[in-house]
């Protein structure tokens, strides 16, 4: 009994530094965000309880309706296209061909690049007056495209950047899962006369499914919290139409000064994040 108690004390001692940091930097801000979302909290003013007014203010703010539309575009279109392309890229990289190592090295460049410089580079490429693409269009005799000046183009470019940026990570993640599949299964399928597509559909996809689900859930979680892409690329424009939850929370808190509305915007995202995290932990456990 004494040994068991001693082991428990040692275990707690080892976990204490992590638990302290977790409580200080994760749990405390999370709890305070939920609490202050029900308070009228502004910079330099004593907070007071105002119920659901912050949520009503945020939902009725001009341009906020685009947030849900943009979230669906990022989650349904962006994540799904990215994961499908990543799956096929991983399957190609899993095959033996000349120059495979070079292709793998080139593939990782978008993900390895620092995010802010790469977004600034995209802003320059897409610029209406000085951008590379519009300059090329003018040379070829075509009209300029307002890539960052029209909603449909701006949100599309944000989704394309999101796919371009994170595609290498998920491709390599799925590739690692594919390389754990025993090669004998592919050999058996070849003996039975299976084509590449038949092997991919009947061998690769069923065995890669757990990794694919985990990668998709991770992608959804990180996509929901993405702030940098929209803020650097479009600044939420034109006219607050490309904002997402994180950028609107920043706008409310640090540009308008309404911290309560910023907290409320963040809290709106918590149920979806909670469901995704629970699903991810369930898949990992299985």
C-alpha positions in Angstrom: 0.0 0.0 0.0 2.8 2.4 0.9 4.5 1.6 -2.5 1.3 2.3 -4.3 0.9 5.6 -2.5 4.5 6.5 -3.2 4.1 5.8 -6.9 1.0 8.0 -6.9 2.9 10.8 -5.4 5.7 10.5 -7.9 3.2 10.4 -10.8 1.5 13.6 -9.5 4.9 15.3 -9.1 5.8 14.5 -12.7 2.4 15.7 -14.0 2.3 18.8 -11.9 4.4 21.1 -14.1 2.2 20.2 -17.2 -1.0 20.6 -15.2 0.1 24.0 -13.8 0.8 25.2 -17.4 -2.4 23.7 -18.7 -4.5 25.4 -16.0 -2.7 28.7 -16.4 -2.6 29.0 -20.2 -5.5 26.9 -21.4 -8.1 26.2 -18.8 -8.1 29.6 -17.1 -8.5 31.6 -20.4 -11.2 29.2 -21.6 -13.3 29.6 -18.4 -12.8 33.4 -18.4 -13.8 33.6 -22.0 -17.1 31.8 -21.3 -17.8 33.9 -18.2 -17.0 37.2 -19.8 -19.1 36.4 -22.9 -22.1 37.2 -20.6 -20.6 40.5 -19.4 -20.5 43.9 -21.0 -16.7 44.1 -20.8 -14.9 47.0 -22.5 -11.4 48.4 -22.3 -11.0 50.6 -19.2 -14.6 50.0 -18.0 -15.8 47.9 -15.1 -17.6 44.8 -16.5 -21.2 44.2 -15.6 -23.5 41.2 -16.5 -25.7 41.7 -19.6 -26.9 38.1 -20.3 -27.1 37.2 -24.0 -26.7 40.8 -25.3 -23.1 40.1 -26.6 -24.3 37.2 -28.7 -27.2 39.3 -30.0 -24.9 42.2 -30.8 -22.5 39.9 -32.6 -25.2 38.1 -34.6 -26.8 41.4 -35.7 -23.5 43.0 -36.6 -23.3 44.0 -40.3 -21.4 41.3 -42.3 -21.6 38.7 -39.5 -23.9 36.5 -41.5 -21.0 35.8 -43.9 -19.1 34.1 -41.1 -21.3 31.0 -41.2 -21.2 30.9 -45.0 -17.4 31.2 -45.0 -17.1 28.6 -42.3 -19.1 26.1 -44.4 -16.9 26.9 -47.4 -13.7 26.3 -45.5 -15.0 23.2 -43.7 -17.1 21.5 -46.5 -15.3 22.6 -49.6 -11.8 23.4 -48.4 -11.2 20.4 -46.0 -12.9 17.8 -48.2 -11.0 18.9 -51.4 -7.8 19.0 -49.5 -8.2 15.6 -48.0 -9.2 13.9 -51.3 -6.2 15.5 -53.1 -4.0 14.5 -50.2 -5.2 10.9 -50.4 -4.4 10.6 -54.1 -1.0 12.4 -53.7 -0.1 10.0 -50.9 -1.1 7.0 -53.1 1.1 8.3 -55.9 4.1 8.9 -53.6 3.6 5.4 -52.2 4.5 4.0 -55.6 8.0 3.5 -56.9 9.0 5.9 -59.6 12.0 7.9 -60.7 12.5 11.2 -58.8 10.1 10.2 -56.0 12.4 11.6 -53.3 12.8 14.9 -55.2 9.0 15.2 -55.6 8.5 14.5 -51.9 11.0 17.3 -51.0 9.2 19.8 -53.3 5.8 18.8 -52.0 6.7 19.9 -48.4 7.8 23.4 -49.4 4.3 25.1 -49.0 3.9 23.7 -45.5 7.5 24.4 -44.5 7.4 28.0 -45.5 6.6 30.5 -42.7 2.9 31.3 -42.9 3.0 35.1 -42.8 5.6 35.5 -45.5 3.8 33.0 -47.8 0.5 35.0 -47.3 2.3 38.3 -48.1 3.6 36.6 -51.3 0.1 35.5 -52.2 -1.2 39.1 -51.6 1.4 40.3 -54.0 0.6 37.7 -56.6 -3.1 38.5 -56.4 -2.8 42.3 -56.2 -5.0 44.0 -58.7 -2.4 46.6 -59.9 1.0 45.1 -59.3 0.2 41.3 -59.0 1.9 38.8 -61.2 -1.4 37.2 -62.4 -3.1 40.5 -63.4 0.1 41.8 -65.1 0.1 38.6 -67.1 -3.6 38.9 -68.0 -3.0 42.5 -69.2 -0.1 41.4 -71.4 -2.3 38.7 -72.9 -5.1 41.2 -73.5 -7.5 40.0 -70.8 -9.3 42.2 -68.2 -7.9 42.4 -64.7 -9.5 40.3 -62.0 -10.2 41.7 -58.5 -9.0 38.7 -56.7 -9.1 40.5 -53.3 -11.7 43.1 -54.2 -14.7 40.9 -54.9 -16.2 38.5 -52.3 -16.4 35.5 -54.6 -12.8 35.8 -55.7 -11.5 36.8 -52.2 -13.0 33.8 -50.3 -12.1 31.4 -53.2 -8.4 32.5 -53.0 -8.5 32.1 -49.2 -9.8 28.6 -49.6 -7.2 27.8 -52.3 -4.4 29.1 -50.1 -5.7 27.0 -47.2 -5.6 23.9 -49.4 -2.1 24.8 -50.9 -0.6 25.5 -47.5 -1.8 22.4 -45.5 -1.9 19.8 -48.4 1.7 18.6 -47.9 1.2 17.9 -44.2 -1.9 15.7 -44.7 -0.4 14.0 -47.8 2.7 12.9 -45.8 0.4 11.9 -42.9 -1.6 9.6 -45.1 1.6 8.4 -46.8 2.9 7.3 -43.5 -0.3 5.3 -42.9 -0.1 3.7 -46.4 3.5 2.6 -45.8 2.4 0.7 -42.7 0.1 -1.5 -45.0 1.8 -4.9 -45.6 3.1 -5.1 -49.2 2.0 -8.8 -49.2 -1.7 -7.6 -49.5 -0.9 -5.7 -52.7 1.1 -8.7 -54.1 -1.9 -11.0 -53.4 -4.2 -8.5 -55.2 -1.8 -8.4 -58.2 -1.8 -12.2 -58.4 -5.6 -12.0 -58.6 -5.3 -9.6 -61.5 -6.3 -6.5 -59.6 -5.7 -3.1 -61.3 -4.2 0.0 -59.6 -7.7 1.4 -58.9 -8.9 -2.0 -57.6 -6.0 -2.2 -55.2 -6.5 1.4 -54.1 -10.2 0.9 -53.5 -10.2 -2.5 -51.9 -6.8 -2.5 -50.1 -5.6 1.0 -49.5 -8.8 2.8 -48.6 -10.2 0.3 -46.0 -6.8 0.1 -44.2 -6.0 3.8 -44.4 -9.5 4.8 -43.1 -8.5 5.3 -39.4 -5.6 7.6 -40.4 -7.8 9.4 -42.9 -10.5 10.1 -40.3 -8.0 11.3 -37.7 -6.4 13.6 -40.3 -9.8 15.0 -41.4 -10.8 15.7 -37.8 -7.5 17.4 -37.1 -7.9 19.5 -40.3 -11.4 20.5 -39.2 -10.2 21.6 -35.7 -7.3 23.6 -37.1 -9.5 25.1 -39.9 -12.1 26.3 -37.4 -9.4 28.2 -35.4 -7.5 29.6 -38.4 -7.0 33.3 -38.0 -3.8 34.1 -40.0 -5.1 33.1 -43.5 -8.0 35.6 -43.6 -6.4 38.3 -41.6 -3.2 38.6 -43.7 -4.7 37.8 -47.1 -8.0 39.8 -47.1 -8.3 41.5 -43.7 -11.8 40.3 -43.7 -12.6 42.4 -46.8 -14.1 43.4 -49.0 -16.6 44.9 -46.6 -16.3 42.3 -43.8 -17.5 39.6 -46.2 -14.6 37.2 -45.8 -14.4 37.2 -42.0 -14.4 34.0 -40.0 -15.1 33.6 -36.3 -11.6 34.2 -35.2 -11.1 37.4 -37.2 -14.5 38.8 -36.1 -13.6 38.1 -32.5 -10.3 40.0 -33.0 -12.3 42.9 -34.7 -14.8 43.1 -31.8 -12.2 42.9 -29.1 -9.2 44.9 -30.4 -10.6 47.2 -33.1 -14.0 48.1 -31.7 -13.0 47.6 -28.0 -16.0 45.4 -27.1 -14.2 42.5 -25.4 -17.5 40.9 -24.4 -18.6 40.5 -28.0 -15.2 39.1 -28.9 -15.5 36.5 -26.2 -19.1 35.7 -27.3 -17.9 35.2 -30.9 -15.3 32.7 -29.6 -17.8 30.9 -27.4 -20.1 30.3 -30.4 -17.4 28.2 -31.9 -16.8 26.0 -28.8 -19.7 23.5 -29.3 -18.4 22.6 -32.8 -14.8 22.3 -31.5 -15.9 20.2 -28.5 -17.8 17.8 -30.8 -14.8 17.4 -33.1 -12.3 16.9 -30.2 -14.6 14.2 -28.6 -14.9 12.5 -32.0 -11.1 12.7 -32.5 -10.4 11.2 -29.1 -13.0 8.4 -29.7 -11.4 7.5 -33.1 -7.9 7.5 -31.5 -9.1 5.2 -28.7 -10.7 2.8 -31.2 
